Structure formats: structure tokens, C-alpha cells
Amino acid sequence: MIRPLLIAISIGALAIGAPRPPCYCIPPTVPDSLKTARVVFLGEVTEIIEPKIGGENLPQIDRAYTIKFKVHKTWKGLPSDATDLAVLWETNCYECPELPQLNETYLIYGNPLPNNKTLSFVGWCNRTVLFLHRSNGNDPHLDMKELDIITKRAK
């Protein structure tokens, strides 16, 4: 009787103590996000284009949604008079931001797409956030104030 109980306790202790991959993301700071992003802007969703084809083994450019934005304000990667921009948006990864809806406004941190000199994407563990809401602990209003301070200091 004691032996099966000791075996069960040992197995339980091993399962609890076994290292596990993190199941959440701590978004990078605003300065780090600004540094790694290709584009940072505030924009309104004007069009949502479905992925060309599905499948996890396909290139990002083929499996992501293309989201077109009307740009309201820019901090990095776009001229101040830019009016429109398309960004790839991943939805098939853990903790990817939810797919936006038409007419929603987002603070976008678009990361560089590997092996591509122009496209940006929003994916896992990114500070991108719906403008009217806090998400993942990110407050878009505080982010924008910090972006203003950082980018004015850099000019």
C-alpha cells in the first residue's frame, strides 16, 4: 500500500517540478519595441484581406492577413505625411493579437518581415494595441506619450 502511494507522489512531484515553456508573453518596453519595429504608427483599419493560402509551414507573407490602415500619426518608418499603409497580421500563433475589425484604430508596432525590405507584420508578443483599450498591460495613451518623448529627444 505504501509503495504505490510513494510512486504516485514521486510522479506527481516530477510533473509539477518539470520545467515548462512560458505560456504568456511579457511585451517588450516601448523603447525596445520602437527600436525593433520597422514602423510605428496610429491608424484606422480600412480593409482586411484574407490570407492567400493557409498552413503553418508556409511563408508568413502567405499565411497572414493583410490589414490596410489610414495612418493618423507616425513615429517611425513612415514620412509624416503618409496616409495609407498595409501590414501583415498573424492570427495563428499563441498570444497573437486578435484580428482587427473595420474602422477600429490601433497603435501599431510593425516588426520587419524576415527577408523582406518593405513589409511589416504584427504577431506574437507585440505591443500593438487597440487604441481604446488596454491589452496585455499596454495602455496606448501612455505608449503614445512615451513615443512622443523618445522621438522628440532623438530628433
Secondary structure, 3 states (H helix, E strand, C coil): CHHHHHHHHHHHHHHHHCCCCCCCCCCCCHHHHHHHCCEEEEEEEEEEECCCCCCCCCCHHHHCEEEEEEEEEEEECCCCCCCEEEEEECCCCCCCCCCCCCCCEEEEEEEECCCCCCCEEECCCCCCEECCCCECCECHHHHHHHHHHHHHHHC
